[in-house]
Amino acid sequence: MPQPVAMGFPAWAELSAKDPAQAAHEVHERVRQLPPAQQQAVVAYLTPEAELAAALAPADPKAPLRGVPYFLKDLFDLAGTKTRAGSRWLAEVRPLPAHDSAIVQSLRRCGAGCAGKTHLHEFAFGLTGENPHYGDCTHPRFPDRTTGGSSSGSAAVVAAGIVPLAIGTDTGGSIRVPAAFCGLYGLRLTPGIAWIQDAFPLSPTSDTPGWFTRTAEDMLAATAALVGLGGMEREPRGVYLAPGELDPEVGEACAAAARRLCEPAGPDTTIGLTRAFEPAVRTHGVLTSLEAARAHAPWLDARRAEYGPVVWERIDQGRHWTDENLTEVALWHAGLRLAWTSYFLAHDFLVLPAVPFPALLQNQLTLENRRRILALNAPASLGGLPVLTLPVPLSSGLTAGLQVVVNHPQSPVIPWALRRWM
């Protein structure tokens, strides 16, 4: 099925200013162009047309995102709308939200209108976009492949051209991976900020909010409106590092793309960071499952049959780590954070591949490939660091991505890097 012609922020703002009812209708029409199974897998809630039209209607003419429709990952609350977090039962055990999440309130102040909520990998505990309750999210241009996850529905609505902006979360790559697989721009922010504190948690140590756009221009506009942009007083310092196992085509394409930003890392930096990153997958796995088990303690046994079995086992593992395990990963975690601190004393950014391969086929969604993805993404997660993801096209028509890891959400490296992708 052909995709609708994608519209960026300016086109949506113009349409909403001219006829907000038509803009709302256009969003609904674009959702209806998804195959029926994907409508169910992608969209958790669709804002009624009249309500969306009111949200998109011109208000403050200076609002930076006025008239821009967006979708919200279903970990965040919309007043009067169920929050399911990719499950069948969560809404039964939590009260219906009386208030919008903080990030929704911020977007409203900027003039954006919430078009609805998107499904995700169950409880955000996965990188593939599989969901046994609502269906698996598939790549809009390659329907035999995954979008990646856990922010699968949010990536899908932007990649399919339904809306130009979608909100996701990233704990271990959940924005970075689908952005790379779907050829999108993604921004992961930092743990602990107000925009993530009222989302349903996976692992608060690493949980972060963020968003997807199709273009560098839209990413720059969203980031300027929501976070602010730092000014660049000099050429930023950074290097490219390619740890882990990369498929040859991805390795070559990422190395070539990274040259638009920086040179490859020298031997000392390569050795030092590679050693520091080695325990990251294990450390991330222990901490994420430990914190997820705490969040799910009231339900994990009572609702066991209602979880997907893979996600239940991942959460349950957090109840079985020994004191020795926890001491070990605490030391590894401290060492990794120290390595990042040391690196940023001399550099402004680090560039890493976001994925070791392009979007995976169904039979490639294996634990080994999950490990390979986490090897690239867990280090920045454990460092609590913001990451900009830039798309990298491949000769096959598929895509990979680069992570640009910075030490502050308002780092001037973010607009500097985006302008190099325009």
One Martini backbone bead per residue (centre of mass of N, CA, C, O) as a GRO file, in nm:
protein
  422
    1MET     BB    1   0.094   0.037   0.025
    2PRO     BB    2   0.086   0.355  -0.016
    3GLN     BB    3   0.224   0.638   0.099
    4PRO     BB    4   0.201   0.924   0.223
    5VAL     BB    5   0.282   1.240   0.196
    6ALA     BB    6   0.506   1.401   0.358
    7MET     BB    7   0.489   1.636   0.636
    8GLY     BB    8   0.601   1.906   0.776
    9PHE     BB    9   0.575   2.150   0.996
   10PRO     BB   10   0.496   2.383   0.797
   11ALA     BB   11   0.258   2.237   0.654
   12TRP     BB   12   0.088   2.185   0.907
   13ALA     BB   13   0.067   2.477   1.003
   14GLU     BB   14  -0.079   2.580   0.751
   15LEU     BB   15  -0.325   2.390   0.760
   16SER     BB   16  -0.421   2.461   1.050
   17ALA     BB   17  -0.463   2.765   0.997
   18LYS     BB   18  -0.674   2.727   0.766
   19ASP     BB   19  -0.782   2.404   0.861
   20PRO     BB   20  -0.816   2.215   1.132
   21ALA     BB   21  -1.021   2.002   1.037
   22GLN     BB   22  -0.850   1.903   0.798
   23ALA     BB   23  -0.605   1.819   0.959
   24ALA     BB   24  -0.748   1.606   1.129
   25HIS     BB   25  -0.852   1.439   0.890
   26GLU     BB   26  -0.574   1.372   0.773
   27VAL     BB   27  -0.477   1.198   1.003
   28HIS     BB   28  -0.701   0.984   0.983
   29GLU     BB   29  -0.646   0.903   0.689
   30ARG     BB   30  -0.356   0.803   0.741
   31VAL     BB   31  -0.429   0.579   0.932
   32ARG     BB   32  -0.624   0.427   0.726
   33GLN     BB   33  -0.371   0.346   0.534
   34LEU     BB   34  -0.322   0.136   0.712
   35PRO     BB   35  -0.316  -0.163   0.777
   36PRO     BB   36  -0.521  -0.312   0.994
   37ALA     BB   37  -0.300  -0.455   1.166
   38GLN     BB   38  -0.137  -0.186   1.205
   39GLN     BB   39  -0.341  -0.018   1.347
   40GLN     BB   40  -0.339  -0.206   1.599
   41ALA     BB   41  -0.019  -0.201   1.651
   42VAL     BB   42   0.016   0.125   1.663
   43VAL     BB   43  -0.273   0.223   1.772
   44ALA     BB   44  -0.417   0.307   2.090
   45TYR     BB   45  -0.510   0.614   2.019
   46LEU     BB   46  -0.764   0.833   1.872
   47THR     BB   47  -0.828   1.142   1.824
   48PRO     BB   48  -1.082   1.312   1.775
   49GLU     BB   49  -1.136   1.534   1.534
   50ALA     BB   50  -1.253   1.773   1.698
   51GLU     BB   51  -1.033   1.769   1.918
   52LEU     BB   52  -0.792   1.805   1.727
   53ALA     BB   53  -0.877   2.068   1.595
   54ALA     BB   54  -0.863   2.233   1.856
   55ALA     BB   55  -0.553   2.176   1.904
   56LEU     BB   56  -0.469   2.305   1.606
   57ALA     BB   57  -0.566   2.568   1.651
   58PRO     BB   58  -0.505   2.880   1.654
   59ALA     BB   59  -0.329   3.074   1.883
   60ASP     BB   60  -0.033   3.135   1.933
   61PRO     BB   61   0.162   3.273   1.682
   62LYS     BB   62   0.445   3.205   1.856
   63ALA     BB   63   0.421   2.918   1.858
   64PRO     BB   64   0.659   2.684   1.752
   65LEU     BB   65   0.423   2.423   1.720
   66ARG     BB   66   0.198   2.517   1.558
   67GLY     BB   67  -0.012   2.268   1.416
   68VAL     BB   68   0.133   2.011   1.531
   69PRO     BB   69   0.114   1.679   1.503
   70TYR     BB   70   0.108   1.410   1.755
   71PHE     BB   71   0.245   1.129   1.912
   72LEU     BB   72   0.205   0.902   2.204
   73LYS     BB   73   0.340   0.711   2.415
   74ASP     BB   74   0.190   0.445   2.620
   75LEU     BB   75   0.332   0.582   2.908
   76PHE     BB   76   0.160   0.827   2.886
   77ASP     BB   77  -0.066   1.071   2.985
   78LEU     BB   78  -0.418   1.112   2.926
   79ALA     BB   79  -0.686   1.258   2.997
   80GLY     BB   80  -0.930   1.003   3.001
   81THR     BB   81  -0.701   0.788   2.921
   82LYS     BB   82  -0.567   0.501   2.872
   83THR     BB   83  -0.290   0.324   3.020
   84ARG     BB   84  -0.101   0.030   2.895
   85ALA     BB   85   0.200  -0.032   2.804
   86GLY     BB   86   0.134  -0.285   2.602
   87SER     BB   87  -0.111  -0.395   2.758
   88ARG     BB   88  -0.420  -0.547   2.880
   89TRP     BB   89  -0.425  -0.458   3.223
   90LEU     BB   90  -0.324  -0.187   3.351
   91ALA     BB   91  -0.595  -0.017   3.345
   92GLU     BB   92  -0.727  -0.195   3.582
   93VAL     BB   93  -0.496  -0.097   3.822
   94ARG     BB   94  -0.541   0.199   3.724
   95PRO     BB   95  -0.630   0.500   3.715
   96LEU     BB   96  -0.774   0.729   3.546
   97PRO     BB   97  -0.650   0.988   3.412
   98ALA     BB   98  -0.662   1.341   3.518
   99HIS     BB   99  -0.383   1.402   3.373
  100ASP     BB  100  -0.141   1.527   3.200
  101SER     BB  101   0.151   1.501   3.105
  102ALA     BB  102   0.418   1.707   3.101
  103ILE     BB  103   0.482   1.679   2.794
  104VAL     BB  104   0.199   1.761   2.698
  105GLN     BB  105   0.197   2.042   2.822
  106SER     BB  106   0.442   2.147   2.666
  107LEU     BB  107   0.329   2.103   2.379
  108ARG     BB  108   0.085   2.283   2.410
  109ARG     BB  109   0.243   2.547   2.461
  110CYS     BB  110   0.378   2.508   2.162
  111GLY     BB  111   0.103   2.408   1.975
  112ALA     BB  112   0.061   2.115   1.990
  113GLY     BB  113  -0.122   1.815   1.880
  114CYS     BB  114  -0.282   1.535   2.000
  115ALA     BB  115  -0.353   1.237   1.804
  116GLY     BB  116  -0.234   1.020   2.016
  117LYS     BB  117  -0.153   0.674   2.071
  118THR     BB  118   0.112   0.434   2.110
  119HIS     BB  119   0.247   0.148   2.071
  120LEU     BB  120   0.448  -0.120   2.229
  121HIS     BB  121   0.661  -0.280   2.383
  122GLU     BB  122   0.604  -0.447   2.642
  123PHE     BB  123   0.683  -0.231   2.890
  124ALA     BB  124   0.952  -0.152   2.718
  125PHE     BB  125   1.088  -0.466   2.705
  126GLY     BB  126   1.226  -0.391   2.406
  127LEU     BB  127   1.376  -0.379   2.048
  128THR     BB  128   1.132  -0.485   1.820
  129GLY     BB  129   0.798  -0.445   1.845
  130GLU     BB  130   0.679  -0.668   1.991
  131ASN     BB  131   0.326  -0.791   2.038
  132PRO     BB  132   0.093  -1.023   2.173
  133HIS     BB  133  -0.174  -0.820   2.186
  134TYR     BB  134  -0.150  -0.615   1.903
  135GLY     BB  135   0.109  -0.658   1.756
  136ASP     BB  136   0.349  -0.611   1.516
  137CYS     BB  137   0.570  -0.382   1.417
  138THR     BB  138   0.619  -0.255   1.094
  139HIS     BB  139   0.778  -0.154   0.833
  140PRO     BB  140   0.650   0.067   0.605
  141ARG     BB  141   0.861  -0.032   0.358
  142PHE     BB  142   0.924  -0.324   0.522
  143PRO     BB  143   0.692  -0.559   0.623
  144ASP     BB  144   0.920  -0.794   0.697
  145ARG     BB  145   1.005  -0.576   0.909
  146THR     BB  146   1.115  -0.403   1.171
  147THR     BB  147   1.113  -0.105   1.360
  148GLY     BB  148   1.154  -0.142   1.636
  149GLY     BB  149   1.241  -0.067   1.988
  150SER     BB  150   0.983   0.024   2.189
  151SER     BB  151   0.903   0.281   1.992
  152SER     BB  152   0.729   0.169   1.746
  153GLY     BB  153   0.474   0.342   1.692
  154SER     BB  154   0.620   0.617   1.679
  155ALA     BB  155   0.795   0.547   1.435
  156ALA     BB  156   0.571   0.462   1.235
  157VAL     BB  157   0.410   0.737   1.209
  158VAL     BB  158   0.654   0.885   1.084
  159ALA     BB  159   0.749   0.689   0.857
  160ALA     BB  160   0.442   0.696   0.724
  161GLY     BB  161   0.340   1.012   0.734
  162ILE     BB  162   0.121   1.094   0.952
  163VAL     BB  163   0.341   1.240   1.125
  164PRO     BB  164   0.621   1.458   1.230
  165LEU     BB  165   0.566   1.363   1.541
  166ALA     BB  166   0.709   1.165   1.821
  167ILE     BB  167   0.679   1.011   2.130
  168GLY     BB  168   0.928   0.868   2.346
  169THR     BB  169   1.147   0.616   2.472
  170ASP     BB  170   1.478   0.557   2.651
  171THR     BB  171   1.681   0.294   2.793
  172GLY     BB  172   1.840   0.089   2.549
  173GLY     BB  173   1.725   0.216   2.244
  174SER     BB  174   1.405   0.301   2.189
  175ILE     BB  175   1.494   0.531   1.976
  176ARG     BB  176   1.755   0.459   1.822
  177VAL     BB  177   1.666   0.201   1.674
  178PRO     BB  178   1.408   0.295   1.515
  179ALA     BB  179   1.548   0.527   1.376
  180ALA     BB  180   1.751   0.356   1.218
  181PHE     BB  181   1.551   0.152   1.079
  182CYS     BB  182   1.352   0.412   0.966
  183GLY     BB  183   1.511   0.683   0.894
  184LEU     BB  184   1.543   0.867   1.152
  185TYR     BB  185   1.511   1.108   1.391
  186GLY     BB  186   1.662   1.119   1.725
  187LEU     BB  187   1.585   1.195   2.081
  188ARG     BB  188   1.764   1.162   2.377
  189LEU     BB  189   1.767   1.230   2.695
  190THR     BB  190   1.726   1.236   3.049
  191PRO     BB  191   1.717   1.129   3.347
  192GLY     BB  192   1.468   1.262   3.586
  193ILE     BB  193   1.292   1.430   3.439
  194ALA     BB  194   0.974   1.546   3.425
  195TRP     BB  195   0.892   1.385   3.152
  196ILE     BB  196   0.947   1.088   3.311
  197GLN     BB  197   0.818   1.075   3.604
  198ASP     BB  198   0.502   1.020   3.474
  199ALA     BB  199   0.585   0.759   3.364
  200PHE     BB  200   0.589   0.443   3.300
  201PRO     BB  201   0.812   0.226   3.427
  202LEU     BB  202   1.122   0.049   3.399
  203SER     BB  203   1.420   0.226   3.445
  204PRO     BB  204   1.509   0.507   3.607
  205THR     BB  205   1.816   0.517   3.550
  206SER     BB  206   1.744   0.518   3.206
  207ASP     BB  207   1.499   0.668   3.165
  208THR     BB  208   1.371   0.845   2.871
  209PRO     BB  209   1.290   1.099   2.678
  210GLY     BB  210   1.152   1.167   2.338
  211TRP     BB  211   1.203   1.191   1.966
  212PHE     BB  212   1.058   1.204   1.633
  213THR     BB  213   1.175   1.258   1.291
  214ARG     BB  214   1.227   1.300   0.939
  215THR     BB  215   1.389   1.570   0.988
  216ALA     BB  216   1.625   1.799   1.068
  217GLU     BB  217   1.445   2.049   1.080
  218ASP     BB  218   1.238   1.930   1.282
  219MET     BB  219   1.436   1.861   1.505
  220LEU     BB  220   1.534   2.147   1.551
  221ALA     BB  221   1.257   2.268   1.623
  222ALA     BB  222   1.183   2.083   1.861
  223THR     BB  223   1.439   2.138   2.033
  224ALA     BB  224   1.411   2.442   2.055
  225ALA     BB  225   1.126   2.441   2.191
  226LEU     BB  226   1.182   2.219   2.437
  227VAL     BB  227   1.507   2.283   2.516
  228GLY     BB  228   1.710   2.419   2.348
  229LEU     BB  229   1.997   2.602   2.220
  230GLY     BB  230   2.327   2.596   2.184
  231GLY     BB  231   2.612   2.769   2.139
  232MET     BB  232   2.882   2.808   1.904
  233GLU     BB  233   3.236   2.895   1.957
  234ARG     BB  234   3.342   2.619   1.833
  235GLU     BB  235   3.480   2.347   1.732
  236PRO     BB  236   3.398   2.045   1.792
  237ARG     BB  237   3.487   1.758   1.992
  238GLY     BB  238   3.541   1.438   1.824
  239VAL     BB  239   3.467   1.081   1.782
  240TYR     BB  240   3.490   0.762   1.625
  241LEU     BB  241   3.321   0.455   1.730
  242ALA     BB  242   3.338   0.077   1.661
  243PRO     BB  243   3.198  -0.131   1.839
  244GLY     BB  244   3.168  -0.444   1.791
  245GLU     BB  245   2.935  -0.606   1.562
  246LEU     BB  246   2.937  -0.534   1.219
  247ASP     BB  247   2.805  -0.511   0.942
  248PRO     BB  248   2.964  -0.424   0.665
  249GLU     BB  249   2.767  -0.211   0.548
  250VAL     BB  250   2.734  -0.056   0.813
  251GLY     BB  251   3.028   0.007   0.876
  252GLU     BB  252   3.086   0.172   0.618
  253ALA     BB  253   2.853   0.381   0.637
  254CYS     BB  254   2.920   0.494   0.920
  255ALA     BB  255   3.209   0.586   0.868
  256ALA     BB  256   3.136   0.782   0.639
  257ALA     BB  257   2.931   0.957   0.798
  258ALA     BB  258   3.121   1.040   1.038
  259ARG     BB  259   3.309   1.232   0.864
  260ARG     BB  260   3.104   1.480   0.895
  261LEU     BB  261   3.212   1.514   1.215
  262CYS     BB  262   3.476   1.312   1.230
  263GLU     BB  263   3.721   1.123   1.354
  264PRO     BB  264   3.873   0.864   1.441
  265ALA     BB  265   3.976   0.694   1.691
  266GLY     BB  266   4.227   0.640   1.879
  267PRO     BB  267   4.389   0.399   2.047
  268ASP     BB  268   4.341   0.495   2.339
  269THR     BB  269   4.037   0.548   2.320
  270THR     BB  270   3.952   0.274   2.216
  271ILE     BB  271   4.055   0.103   2.451
  272GLY     BB  272   3.920   0.251   2.689
  273LEU     BB  273   3.618   0.233   2.594
  274THR     BB  274   3.595  -0.065   2.531
  275ARG     BB  275   3.648  -0.159   2.819
  276ALA     BB  276   3.417   0.004   2.957
  277PHE     BB  277   3.182  -0.133   2.768
  278GLU     BB  278   3.184  -0.444   2.814
  279PRO     BB  279   2.968  -0.453   3.077
  280ALA     BB  280   2.699  -0.316   2.975
  281VAL     BB  281   2.496  -0.541   2.918
  282ARG     BB  282   2.495  -0.667   3.197
  283THR     BB  283   2.434  -0.415   3.363
  284HIS     BB  284   2.170  -0.339   3.223
  285GLY     BB  285   2.018  -0.604   3.277
  286VAL     BB  286   2.020  -0.594   3.583
  287LEU     BB  287   1.901  -0.307   3.639
  288THR     BB  288   1.641  -0.330   3.473
  289SER     BB  289   1.518  -0.582   3.610
  290LEU     BB  290   1.524  -0.479   3.898
  291GLU     BB  291   1.339  -0.225   3.852
  292ALA     BB  292   1.103  -0.371   3.717
  293ALA     BB  293   1.032  -0.557   3.957
  294ARG     BB  294   0.950  -0.327   4.143
  295ALA     BB  295   0.721  -0.205   3.964
  296HIS     BB  296   0.577  -0.518   3.940
  297ALA     BB  297   0.520  -0.647   4.223
  298PRO     BB  298   0.193  -0.646   4.242
  299TRP     BB  299   0.170  -0.846   3.951
  300LEU     BB  300   0.368  -1.074   3.859
  301ASP     BB  301   0.201  -1.317   3.978
  302ALA     BB  302  -0.107  -1.250   3.949
  303ARG     BB  303  -0.044  -1.174   3.612
  304ARG     BB  304   0.126  -1.377   3.449
  305ALA     BB  305  -0.077  -1.475   3.212
  306GLU     BB  306  -0.087  -1.155   3.093
  307TYR     BB  307   0.184  -1.183   3.003
  308GLY     BB  308   0.439  -1.199   2.821
  309PRO     BB  309   0.676  -1.437   2.857
  310VAL     BB  310   0.934  -1.274   2.795
  311VAL     BB  311   0.880  -1.029   2.977
  312TRP     BB  312   0.837  -1.177   3.240
  313GLU     BB  313   1.125  -1.300   3.255
  314ARG     BB  314   1.278  -1.033   3.260
  315ILE     BB  315   1.153  -0.929   3.521
  316ASP     BB  316   1.196  -1.175   3.711
  317GLN     BB  317   1.508  -1.167   3.716
  318GLY     BB  318   1.517  -0.923   3.927
  319ARG     BB  319   1.458  -1.139   4.180
  320HIS     BB  320   1.760  -1.319   4.142
  321TRP     BB  321   1.975  -1.151   4.238
  322THR     BB  322   2.264  -1.119   4.391
  323ASP     BB  323   2.476  -0.949   4.587
  324GLU     BB  324   2.713  -1.005   4.401
  325ASN     BB  325   2.590  -0.898   4.143
  326LEU     BB  326   2.533  -0.605   4.247
  327THR     BB  327   2.823  -0.531   4.315
  328GLU     BB  328   2.945  -0.571   4.040
  329VAL     BB  329   2.763  -0.367   3.876
  330ALA     BB  330   2.829  -0.118   4.044
  331LEU     BB  331   3.125  -0.107   3.957
  332TRP     BB  332   3.081  -0.094   3.654
  333HIS     BB  333   2.907   0.159   3.653
  334ALA     BB  334   3.115   0.348   3.779
  335GLY     BB  335   3.332   0.305   3.559
  336LEU     BB  336   3.166   0.411   3.320
  337ARG     BB  337   3.111   0.697   3.428
  338LEU     BB  338   3.409   0.771   3.449
  339ALA     BB  339   3.476   0.742   3.148
  340TRP     BB  340   3.287   0.965   3.056
  341THR     BB  341   3.401   1.196   3.219
  342SER     BB  342   3.683   1.181   3.095
  343TYR     BB  343   3.605   1.223   2.801
  344PHE     BB  344   3.454   1.514   2.850
  345LEU     BB  345   3.716   1.676   2.916
  346ALA     BB  346   3.815   1.653   2.583
  347HIS     BB  347   3.508   1.635   2.483
  348ASP     BB  348   3.176   1.679   2.316
  349PHE     BB  349   3.172   1.398   2.152
  350LEU     BB  350   3.026   1.078   2.046
  351VAL     BB  351   3.049   0.833   1.787
  352LEU     BB  352   2.802   0.581   1.710
  353PRO     BB  353   2.652   0.320   1.639
  354ALA     BB  354   2.311   0.213   1.667
  355VAL     BB  355   2.352  -0.035   1.470
  356PRO     BB  356   2.466  -0.354   1.327
  357PHE     BB  357   2.197  -0.343   1.153
  358PRO     BB  358   1.932  -0.367   0.989
  359ALA     BB  359   1.629  -0.433   0.970
  360LEU     BB  360   1.459  -0.701   1.089
  361LEU     BB  361   1.362  -1.004   1.060
  362GLN     BB  362   1.171  -1.223   1.221
  363ASN     BB  363   1.411  -1.455   1.229
  364GLN     BB  364   1.616  -1.220   1.377
  365LEU     BB  365   1.472  -1.213   1.672
  366THR     BB  366   1.726  -1.241   1.880
  367LEU     BB  367   1.931  -1.255   2.149
  368GLU     BB  368   2.192  -1.191   1.998
  369ASN     BB  369   2.086  -0.929   1.860
  370ARG     BB  370   2.021  -0.786   2.121
  371ARG     BB  371   2.311  -0.778   2.225
  372ARG     BB  372   2.430  -0.613   1.988
  373ILE     BB  373   2.261  -0.361   2.039
  374LEU     BB  374   2.338  -0.310   2.340
  375ALA     BB  375   2.645  -0.268   2.297
  376LEU     BB  376   2.582   0.026   2.170
  377ASN     BB  377   2.353   0.152   2.386
  378ALA     BB  378   2.421   0.108   2.695
  379PRO     BB  379   2.646   0.315   2.761
  380ALA     BB  380   2.469   0.578   2.747
  381SER     BB  381   2.255   0.489   2.944
  382LEU     BB  382   2.450   0.450   3.195
  383GLY     BB  383   2.543   0.761   3.165
  384GLY     BB  384   2.287   0.951   3.122
  385LEU     BB  385   2.277   1.033   2.807
  386PRO     BB  386   2.249   1.215   2.542
  387VAL     BB  387   2.096   1.138   2.206
  388LEU     BB  388   2.163   1.161   1.868
  389THR     BB  389   1.994   1.049   1.575
  390LEU     BB  390   2.124   0.949   1.258
  391PRO     BB  391   2.074   0.878   0.941
  392VAL     BB  392   2.177   0.581   0.736
  393PRO     BB  393   2.216   0.496   0.428
  394LEU     BB  394   2.166   0.217   0.216
  395SER     BB  395   2.197   0.043  -0.079
  396SER     BB  396   1.928  -0.136  -0.017
  397GLY     BB  397   1.727   0.097   0.136
  398LEU     BB  398   1.812   0.083   0.398
  399THR     BB  399   1.898   0.148   0.750
  400ALA     BB  400   2.085   0.334   0.973
  401GLY     BB  401   2.292   0.474   1.250
  402LEU     BB  402   2.382   0.753   1.454
  403GLN     BB  403   2.544   0.834   1.751
  404VAL     BB  404   2.525   1.141   1.943
  405VAL     BB  405   2.712   1.192   2.220
  406VAL     BB  406   2.630   1.386   2.503
  407ASN     BB  407   2.632   1.601   2.816
  408HIS     BB  408   2.376   1.778   2.703
  409PRO     BB  409   2.072   1.881   2.577
  410GLN     BB  410   2.218   2.183   2.506
  411SER     BB  411   2.413   2.104   2.310
  412PRO     BB  412   2.572   2.242   2.030
  413VAL     BB  413   2.603   1.973   1.872
  414ILE     BB  414   2.316   1.924   1.776
  415PRO     BB  415   2.279   2.154   1.564
  416TRP     BB  416   2.545   2.101   1.416
  417ALA     BB  417   2.473   1.814   1.318
  418LEU     BB  418   2.206   1.871   1.175
  419ARG     BB  419   2.323   2.071   0.960
  420ARG     BB  420   2.496   1.831   0.828
  421TRP     BB  421   2.202   1.683   0.736
  422MET     BB  422   2.068   1.910   0.530
   0.00000   0.00000   0.00000
